[in-house]
């Protein structure tokens, strides 16, 4: 369990308007952490969802990975 206000890389596994969202800090297919979990160091940048999607698309196009839509 992480401390309140910890910055984590996670996947939203459950989201409902009447409940707190549920996060998973592991890959759902392999059941291993594989990079998920608490982020140490670095910094947080607040931006819109649209901007974050543009960044992901730009990054995946440059690295030759799959495109996120």
N, C-alpha and C positions, 0 to 999 in steps of 0.2 A: 504494500500500500504506500502511496506517495503522500507527501505533505500537501496541505492546502496551498494553492498558488504555485505548485510545481509545474514546470513546462514539460509536457510529454508529447512524444510522437505516438499517436494511437489511431485506431479505427473506431468510428462510431458504430456500435453494434445494435443499439436500440435508441430510438428517439421518438418521443410522444409528447404532445403539448401539455399533458397533465402530469408528466413524470420527469425526473431528472434524467438526462441522457446517460447511457451506459457505454463505457469505452472498453476496448480490448487492446492491450499492449503486446500483442503477438499476432503472427500471421495465421489467419483462420484455417488455411489449408495445411500448413506444416506443423502448426501448434508450437512454433519456436519463436523466440524474440526477434531474431533477424533484423536488428536495427530499431525495433520499437522500444519504447520505454522512456525514462526520464532523459531530457536533454541537458547536458552539462556544458557550461560555457556558452559563448556566442551571444546572440541578442534576438529579441522579438520585434518584428515589424508588423504593425497593424495596417491592414489594407482591406479592400472590398473583396468579396468572393470572386467577382469578375476579374479583378487584377490578379488574384492568386491563381486562377485557372489559366490566365494568359501566361504567367510565369511557368507553370507546370508544362503547358503546351510548348512553350519556347524551349525549355530545358530538354524535354523528351525529343523534340525535333533535332536538337543539336547532338544529342547523345546516341541517336539512332534507335531509341527505345520505342515502345508503342505510343500512339497518340491518344490523349485523354480528351473525351468530348463532353 
